Amino acid sequence: MRAIGNSCGHTGAMPGLSRRRILTAVAAVVFGLLASSAPRAAATMAFTSPLVDPSYEWTMPDRFGLDGDGDGLIDLPNSEEYVHNRAPGSCPSGCGDALFEVVLDASGSTATLAGEALEILTYRWSVLLAGTSQTLDYVRATPSLRLLLPEGDHQVTLSVTARLPWGSTTARVSAPLAVDDILVVALGDSYASGEGNPEVPRSGGGDPAWGDGAGDPVVEASHRDAHRSTLAWPSQVALALERSDPRSSVTFVSLADSGATVDRGLAAPASPGGGSQVSQASGLVGDRDVDVVLLSIGGNDIGFSNVIRGLVDADRVFDPICYSVDLDNVWAAVDDGDWNRASSIEYRFDRPWQLGCRAVRRGDTPVLPGMSGLPAALDRAGAAIEGGLDPDAVYVAEYPDPSGRQRDGDLGTCGEIVGDTTPPFRFHEIDLAEQEEGRVRVLEPLNGAIREAAARHGWVYLDGVAAAFGAGHGYCAPWPDYGYPDEYTARPGFLTSRLDYPEGWYRNPGVGGTLPESGSDVSWYRSAAQSAVLQGPDARYATAGTLHPNELGHRAIAEIALASMLGSA
C-alpha cells in the first residue's frame, strides 16, 4: 500500500515517501501553494446528460493537531486505538485493519432544464474497494457522505438523479480516490521529545504540563516522565504535514524520551520490565506500515550532559590547579564513555611550596559507548528500527551548535555559555576556548558518526542544523521577544525581571495556533534560567531543559526536515 522505498543515504533521492502525497504536502508547507479548497474530482469515465452535471469533492479530516478533550492542548494519545482510528478501549484483542474517515461532497452537482434548476432527488455513491471486487453502495437525499475506508486507491462512482416533469434523469461520474494516512513515529532522546518546552509552564512552584494523553492517565504519566511536548520538531513536522493537504491525514506517535541512549531506551529497555521505544512503537502500530521515523539519537551515548557539566565545572580561575586535568578527563570520557574520572589535589614533596593535581577514579557510573563505540551503537539502533518497524523512511537530525551569536550584525562566537547555571557570581561557565575545543572534539565527531550511520542504513541525514543554530542563534544570542507589559520593561534590571513574565519569551500556540516570529537574530536555545522557570527545579544547575532547542529552534529543525522531504521526494 506504500510507495516508499529505502534511501541511498542523506545525499540521494528518497524514492517515494509516497510521492503522490508527500511531495504535494511538503510543497504546500514550504511554499504555501495549497489552494483554499479541494479540487474537483477528475472524471475518468462519465455518462453525461444534457440536463445533469454530477461532480464531487473529497477530503480527509485531520487526525493530528486535535483537542478531543477540550483542554486547549494538542492531543498526543499514543494508543493502539488512536493509531487504528478506533474508539478508546475498543481493541482489547487487537484493532485489525485501520479505517479512515473520508468526506464526499457532491454539492457542486447541478441539474437544469431550459435554464431552470431541477430538483435533485438522490445521490448514489458506489465505492469499489482497492484490490477487491467488493463494492459499497449508498443512496442519499443530501449531497454529502461520510464513510470509513481502508488505505488504498479506490474507485468512486457518483450517480445524480434529478426530477423531470415527465419522470427523472440520471448522470454519473467515476473517479479514483486515494485514501492515505501518513503514519509518523518519533524516536530518540530529549532533542526529539521536546525537553525544555512544556505544554503549559509550571506556576506557583507547581509542575508543568507535558504531552496530553487525551484523558489516559497511563499515557499522560509516560509523557510526563519522558518530557514530551508537541513543540518538539517531530511533532511540528507531523502537524505541518497534517495541515498542508486536505486529501490526506496524519497519525503521529512519539516515544522519544529525555535521557534515552541506544541501549537504554531506544533499542533496549531503559529499565527492567519496561519496553524499548522500538518495541512500544511496534505494539502500537501493529500491522500498519510506518511511513516516517523521525529520529534524534547519539548525544547521550557519549554523555552529552556530562560533557556540559564537566566543562562548566572546569574553571581556570576558580580551580587553576586541576583545570587541565579536569578538561583532559572530559575529553577522555567523551572518547571511551567512562565518566568515573575525577581529580584530586596532591602535595608535591619534591616542591614543598607547590600543589599539584592528579586524575583519580570515583563512582560506579555505567560506562557508555563513547565516541569510539558510537558507530556500533548506531548500528544497533538501525537494526532495531529496521527489524521492529521497517519504516519506509528514517530522518535523523544532526545536533545543533550552541556557540553562535549575532553581534552588531556580525556573526561571532559566544564569549561564554551556560554561565547562568551558577548565579549570582557565575564562577563556572563554558568559555570561548572550551567551546571551540568542544566543537572539534565533541560536536563535529558526533554529527560525523551520525552522518556515516545514516549512509550505512539508508536514513536521510538532516544536514544544516548545526550551521543554522551557529549562525547567530546560539545560547548567548538575545532572547525571543514576544512583547512585555510596560511595567516590566520600565523596571530597573529588566533583563533579570523578564524571567517573571515568561509570556514575553516563550510561546506554545497550542491547538490551531501558529508560532509567531520573534526577530531574526535571537537564540534558538533554552537557557538554564528559562528552564528553571518553565519546568523547574528552581536550582538552575539541576534543570534538565538547559541547552535544548527552544520553540524557535524546534521550528527551525522542522523546517529543515520538511525541506529535505521536498528535495528527496
Secondary structure by P-SEA (a helix, b strand, c coil): cccbbbbccccccccccccccaaaaaaaaacccccccccccccccccccccbbbbbbbbbccccccccccccccccccccccccccccccccccccbbbbbbbbbcccbbbbcccbbbbbcbbbbbbbcccccbbbbbbbcccbbbbbbcccbbbbbbbbbbbccccccccbbbbbbbbbbbbbbbbccccccccccccccccccbbbbcccccccaaaaaaaaaaccccccaaaaaaaaaaaccccbbbbbbbccccccccccccccccccccccaaaaaaaaaccccccbbbbcccccccaaaaaaaaaaaccccccccaaaaaaaaaaaaaaccccccbbbbbbccccccbbbbbbbbcccccccccccaaaaaaaaaaaaaaacccccbbbbbccccccbbbcccccccccccccccccccccccccaaaaaaaaaacaaaaaaaaaaaaaacbbbbbcaaaaaaaccccccccccccccccccccccccccccccccccccccccccbbbbbccccccccccaaaaaacccccccccccccccccaaaaaaaaaaaaaaaaaac
